[in-house]
Amino acid sequence: MRFVCDHNVDVAVVRALMQLGHHAWPVSSARLYAAGDDDLTVYAQDHDAALITHDREFSERRRKAVIGQHIWLDCRKWDAAEVITDQVEVIAPVLARYRDLWIKISPNAEIKLSYRWD
């Protein structure tokens, strides 16, 4: 799987995903320092990657208008690497199935999905 991490996602998430054999990188490595949310969505789609973020407002907008693959890590930033490590194999088959998908992952192993516009 391919994952790109928003500015607010700790590099430990990138490392954790790479250790599991996934291709992952922070948006900063693409020099998207000032890119807005919609630009990040387009970038992720263009690179066949799921976009991972902690941004609640961005995630709520994307849940209502599902475009691309969007993963909201609804957890503390310092817990994010563990949370994604615990759940990535659960969400991988769903990511493989849907090109447009919104996923919310919480630390209590709760996963919510949406693949249509509300």
C-alpha positions as CSV (number, residue, x, y, z in Angstrom):
1,M,0.0,0.0,0.0
2,R,1.0,3.6,-0.5
3,F,0.5,6.3,2.1
4,V,1.3,10.0,2.2
5,C,1.2,11.7,5.6
6,D,-0.1,15.2,6.2
7,H,2.0,17.9,7.8
8,N,0.5,17.2,11.2
9,V,1.4,13.5,11.2
10,D,4.6,12.5,13.1
11,V,7.3,10.9,11.0
12,A,7.1,7.9,13.4
13,V,3.9,6.9,11.4
14,V,5.9,7.0,8.2
15,R,8.6,4.8,9.7
16,A,6.0,2.4,11.2
17,L,4.3,1.9,7.8
18,M,7.7,1.4,6.0
19,Q,8.7,-1.2,8.6
20,L,5.5,-3.1,7.7
21,G,6.5,-3.1,4.0
22,H,4.3,-0.2,2.8
23,H,5.5,2.8,0.8
24,A,5.0,5.9,2.9
25,W,6.3,9.4,2.9
26,P,5.5,12.8,4.5
27,V,4.1,15.6,2.3
28,S,7.1,17.7,3.2
29,S,9.3,15.3,1.2
30,A,7.3,16.4,-1.9
31,R,8.0,20.1,-0.9
32,L,4.3,20.7,-0.3
33,Y,5.0,22.9,2.7
34,A,2.2,25.4,2.0
35,A,-0.2,23.1,0.2
36,G,-3.8,23.3,1.2
37,D,-6.1,20.4,2.1
38,D,-7.6,20.0,-1.4
39,D,-4.1,20.2,-3.0
40,L,-3.0,17.4,-0.7
41,T,-6.0,15.3,-1.7
42,V,-5.1,15.8,-5.4
43,Y,-1.5,15.0,-4.7
44,A,-2.3,11.8,-2.9
45,Q,-4.7,10.7,-5.7
46,D,-2.1,11.5,-8.4
47,H,0.4,9.3,-6.5
48,D,-2.1,6.4,-5.8
49,A,-1.7,6.9,-2.1
50,A,-4.0,7.2,0.9
51,L,-3.6,10.5,2.7
52,I,-3.2,10.2,6.5
53,T,-4.0,13.2,8.7
54,H,-4.9,14.2,12.3
55,D,-6.9,17.2,11.0
56,R,-10.5,16.9,12.3
57,E,-11.9,19.7,10.1
58,F,-10.3,18.5,7.0
59,S,-11.5,14.9,7.7
60,E,-15.1,16.0,8.4
61,R,-15.2,17.8,5.1
62,R,-13.7,14.8,3.3
63,R,-16.2,12.5,4.9
64,K,-19.0,14.6,3.5
65,A,-17.4,14.7,0.0
66,V,-15.4,11.4,-0.3
67,I,-12.6,12.0,-2.8
68,G,-9.6,9.9,-2.9
69,Q,-8.5,7.8,0.0
70,H,-8.5,9.7,3.3
71,I,-7.5,8.3,6.7
72,W,-8.2,10.3,9.8
73,L,-6.1,9.2,12.7
74,D,-8.4,10.3,15.6
75,C,-5.8,9.8,18.3
76,R,-3.1,11.6,20.1
77,K,-0.1,12.3,17.8
78,W,2.3,10.3,20.0
79,D,0.0,7.3,19.8
80,A,-0.5,7.4,16.0
81,A,2.3,5.0,15.0
82,E,1.0,2.3,17.3
83,V,-2.6,2.9,16.2
84,I,-1.8,2.7,12.5
85,T,0.4,-0.3,13.0
86,D,-2.5,-2.1,14.8
87,Q,-5.0,-1.3,12.1
88,V,-3.3,-1.1,8.8
89,E,-3.8,-4.7,7.9
90,V,-7.5,-4.4,8.8
91,I,-8.0,-1.4,6.4
92,A,-5.7,-2.6,3.6
93,P,-8.3,-4.8,1.9
94,V,-10.8,-1.9,2.0
95,L,-8.3,0.5,0.6
96,A,-7.6,-2.0,-2.2
97,R,-11.3,-2.2,-3.0
98,Y,-12.3,1.5,-3.1
99,R,-10.6,4.3,-4.9
100,D,-12.7,6.9,-3.1
101,L,-12.8,6.1,0.6
102,W,-12.9,7.9,4.0
103,I,-11.6,6.0,7.1
104,K,-11.6,7.1,10.7
105,I,-9.3,5.1,13.0
106,S,-9.5,5.5,16.7
107,P,-7.2,4.1,19.3
108,N,-9.8,1.7,20.7
109,A,-9.7,-0.2,17.4
110,E,-12.8,1.5,16.2
111,I,-12.9,2.0,12.4
112,K,-15.5,4.0,10.6
113,L,-15.8,3.9,6.8
114,S,-17.6,6.0,4.1
115,Y,-17.3,5.6,0.4
116,R,-20.0,7.8,-0.8
117,W,-21.0,11.5,-0.6
118,D,-23.3,12.4,2.3
